[in-house]
Amino acid sequence: MNKKQDLNQSIIELQKQFLSQTINGDHDLSKKTTDLVYSKYGFEFTYKILFINSLHELGKLWLNGALSIAHEHRASQIIISAMDHIISKINKPKYNHLIAITTTIEGDLHWLPSRIARDILYYYGYMVDFLGAETPIKDLIQIIEERIPHLVVIPFTVKSNVDYSKFTHFINSNNKYPFVLAGGIYAKELIGKINPNKIIFSEDIIQGCEIITKNIQKSLPEIDYEKQFLKIIGRNIKNSRQLSGLSQSALSKETGIDRSYLSSVEKGNQNISLLLLERIARATGTSASALTSRN
């Protein structure tokens, strides 16, 4: 065998090992396999050849009656734990100034694809709101209006009688954003109802995230996003502080953040970590996502 064949065979063996470990409920061995693949091949490859591949194989085994629901659920939870483990290992990516929402629509309980999309987009540098499963259409529209995301990712894994007309009308409005990334065997019905310039269908979630991110970045105006975003955060912090009746000195004391640093942040002249944002959010009775909102 040549080197490429050796590599392919090695990957196949790792896939078989990991799948067997998840089915047998072996957390420790599955974690070791995850670490091995991550160290050799990196983040995206680990998600593709281990996590996504194993979830597909588990689905096939269950459909063919070769795996009980209990065993399938246990294996899925082990994969989720492995995903959490990998996310904890990566350095926080540089923020790319893009916001995304991932979820499934009401009636679709299969939230794992949207969780995988969340992890991939986080790795790309997005600020991601992962809503879990079965978000009602009206609530999804509401949070899109609040957050003004650049991207919404929705997998369609089950046939549904849900009326998507309000959602498609909303996406087809004159607003530039959000773009939509749709996946799953039941997504194609939606695709024909949305402006083709605003939606991408992809059976490969990683490839889909990559392509649509490039499309979004091409659509962005040429401005200094770093400076603009810091100004927005600073303004939001100042407004929240004043609404809560706190002076800069009081907020500094409450959060343990140096006052001069806090002043510089409010002026938009200083970067700030998520940890400090969460401290400020707790002290002012708001949320970190509200402090980073572009509204």
Phi, psi and omega in degrees: 000146175275179185298321180296318178294321177299317180297313180299319179294321178297318179295316179301318179295319178295321177297316179297316179301310184296316179299315179298319180296320180291319180295323181278358177075026183265092182297314186296312180293322179295324177294319179296318178296319178300313180299319180298312181294318180298317181293329182271324191238346177094180190294300185298321181295321178299316179296319185287308188275338179258296191290306183294316179301315182294321178297320177296316181294321177298318178299318178297315181298318180294316180298327180274002179077014181269357183215133178285162177299320180299314180292323179294318179295317179298315179298320179297320179295325177294321177295319177299317177299320178295322177296314177302319181298315181293317179301322181290341183273336185277148173291147180301121182294154175293130183297128182264009176068022176246145180244138180226153173236132176236139182191178164242158181277155178315134181099347180247106183277350187276087187270350185300320177300322179287331174292319177298317177300320178302313182295317180297314181293322175300317179297326178284347178109006177289156161267117190244130169260110177265115187266357182079213187256158168058048175282123178299147182306313184296324179287325177295316178299319181299314182287331174295319178295326180286315188269337183049059181287158174280335188216140170237128180248124182225114171275143178242096187256351178227152176287134187227151174262011181295139177276112182270004189300320179295321180292313181295321177297318180296314181294326181279001179294180184284356179296139181292325182235158010268158163282159180236131171250117182244144177216172179100158188290344182251020182273339190295331178297323181288324187303318182292348183259357182244141176315119184300341177282350184244002182222144173231136172256133179215132174279343178254105187298323181292313178297320179299316179298321181294313182294313184290331176296319177297320179296318179296314181298325177293332183278348185282143176290158180278090177224167180277092185293324181301309182294317181298316183293322178296323178296319180296313179299315180300317179296316180296319179296315180298315180297317180295320179297314182292321178296330180273000177077022181258138170278170176299321180296317181294319179293323177299316180293320183293324186258344184077017179264133180304136186296319181295323177294317180299319179298318180294322177296315181297332178276355180079019183257001187219136175287161181214142182279161177298324179301314180290325176300319180293324176298314180296319180300315179297319183290331183256004176072034178229203180231159178298324180294325177293324180290340179255006181291143179274356178290000000 
